[in-house]
Amino acid sequence: MPYKNPEDKRRWEREHREQRDAQRKKRRLDVKGVPVIPQRPTPTVANETKSGSKMILGLAIGFGLLLLGAGSGIMTPVRE
């Protein structure tokens, strides 16, 4: 509160000290009631990002497409 007279400010603070202290105490108790648990990131291994069956399925599909392309006679042009 901007007071032009510093004495008025001191008087207001003296008159409202109990109220301000009660509010401060309530805020402290509210914060202390909530437990603070530090959260750590869970470590991930590169193999955990994809399950084994999905990786095998992807490799099988890729290999199948490779065989399909080779079997159908798709050839790349040769430049001379």
C-alpha positions as CSV (number, residue, x, y, z in Angstrom):
1,M,0.0,0.0,0.0
2,P,1.6,3.2,-1.1
3,Y,1.4,5.7,1.8
4,K,2.7,9.2,1.4
5,N,3.2,9.5,5.1
6,P,5.6,6.8,6.6
7,E,3.9,7.1,10.0
8,D,0.5,6.2,8.5
9,K,2.1,3.1,7.0
10,R,3.6,2.1,10.3
11,R,0.3,2.7,12.1
12,W,-1.6,0.5,9.5
13,E,1.0,-2.3,9.9
14,R,0.7,-2.2,13.7
15,E,-3.1,-2.4,13.5
16,H,-3.2,-5.3,11.1
17,R,-0.1,-7.2,12.3
18,E,-2.2,-10.1,13.9
19,Q,-4.2,-10.5,10.7
20,R,-1.1,-10.6,8.5
21,D,0.6,-13.0,10.9
22,A,-2.4,-15.3,10.8
23,Q,-2.4,-15.3,7.0
24,R,1.3,-16.0,6.9
25,K,1.0,-18.9,9.3
26,K,-1.9,-20.4,7.3
27,R,0.1,-20.2,4.1
28,R,3.1,-21.9,5.8
29,L,0.8,-24.7,7.1
30,D,-0.8,-25.2,3.7
31,V,2.6,-25.6,2.1
32,K,3.9,-27.9,4.8
33,G,0.9,-30.2,4.5
34,V,1.8,-31.1,1.0
35,P,4.7,-33.6,0.8
36,V,7.3,-32.8,-1.7
37,I,8.6,-35.9,-3.5
38,P,11.5,-35.3,-5.9
39,Q,10.7,-36.9,-9.2
40,R,13.4,-38.7,-11.1
41,P,13.1,-39.4,-14.8
42,T,12.8,-43.1,-15.3
43,P,15.8,-44.5,-17.3
44,T,15.0,-46.0,-20.6
45,V,17.1,-48.5,-22.5
46,A,17.2,-48.2,-26.3
47,N,15.6,-51.7,-26.6
48,E,12.7,-50.7,-24.4
49,T,11.4,-48.2,-26.8
50,K,10.3,-50.9,-29.2
51,S,9.2,-54.3,-28.1
52,G,11.0,-57.3,-29.7
53,S,7.9,-58.5,-31.6
54,K,7.4,-55.1,-33.2
55,M,11.0,-55.0,-34.3
56,I,10.9,-58.5,-35.7
57,L,7.7,-57.7,-37.6
58,G,9.3,-54.5,-39.1
59,L,12.4,-56.5,-40.2
60,A,10.2,-59.2,-41.7
61,I,8.1,-56.7,-43.7
62,G,11.3,-54.9,-44.9
63,F,12.9,-58.1,-46.0
64,G,9.6,-59.2,-47.7
65,L,9.5,-55.9,-49.6
66,L,13.1,-56.4,-50.6
67,L,12.4,-59.9,-51.9
68,L,9.3,-58.7,-53.7
69,G,11.2,-55.9,-55.4
70,A,14.0,-58.3,-56.5
71,G,11.6,-61.0,-57.6
72,S,9.5,-58.6,-59.7
73,G,12.4,-57.6,-61.8
74,I,12.8,-54.0,-60.7
75,M,16.1,-52.8,-61.9
76,T,17.9,-49.6,-61.4
77,P,19.1,-47.8,-64.5
78,V,22.8,-48.0,-65.1
79,R,24.5,-44.8,-66.2
80,E,27.4,-45.0,-68.5
